[in-house]
Amino acid sequence: MYLDPSFAGMLVAVIISIATVGGVIWYSAKRKARQLLKKDDTTTSTRIHDGENNEEMVDTLEDE
């Protein structure tokens, strides 16, 4: 069976493309599953200690 060199190059490109798309889908699905299964920790807040009085202050500029 004769394979034209341009066909073989195109076949290799298609195989690499399929593997790349499959890897991206796998990575995205794994990342989404981790996000869905991780513990939601929204009750914590950042505490800042005042150096002089050791009073705790809540950081109101904390990113959510």
N, C-alpha and C positions, 0 to 999 in steps of 0.2 A: 504494500500500500504506500503510495507516494503522498507525502504531506508537503505542500508548498511552504517555503520558509516564512512567507508573510502570514499564512494561516496559523502556523505553529506559534509565531510571536503573538498573534491576536489571541490564541487559545491560552497562552501563558498569562497575558494581561487579564483575561476574563477570570481565570482561576485565582489570581492574586486579588482582583476586585471582590470576588465572592468571599474570599477568606477575610478581607478587610472589613467588609460590611457585616459579616457574621461576628467578627470580633467586637465591633462597635455595638452591635445589638446585645451580645452577651455581657459586655461591660456595663451597658446602660441598665439592663435588666437586673444584674447583680447589685448595682448601686441603688436602684429603686427599691429592691427587696430589703436592703440594709436600712434604708430610710424608713420603710414601713414597719420594720421589726424592731428598730431601736427604741429605747425607753425615752419617753417624752419628759424632759427635765426642765419644765418652765417655771418651777417654784423657786429656783435659786436666783439670787441677786448678788451683784458684786458689792463687797464691803470694803471700805477704805478706812484705815485706822489713822487717826490724828496722832502725829508724833508726840505732841506735848501732853495731851490729856488722855490718850488712849481711848477716845470716844469713837464709836463706830458710826460711819456715815454711809448712806446709800448713794451709789453713783447714779445720778439721774440722767446722765448722758450716755448710758450704756446702750450699745446696739442691741436690737431685739432680734 
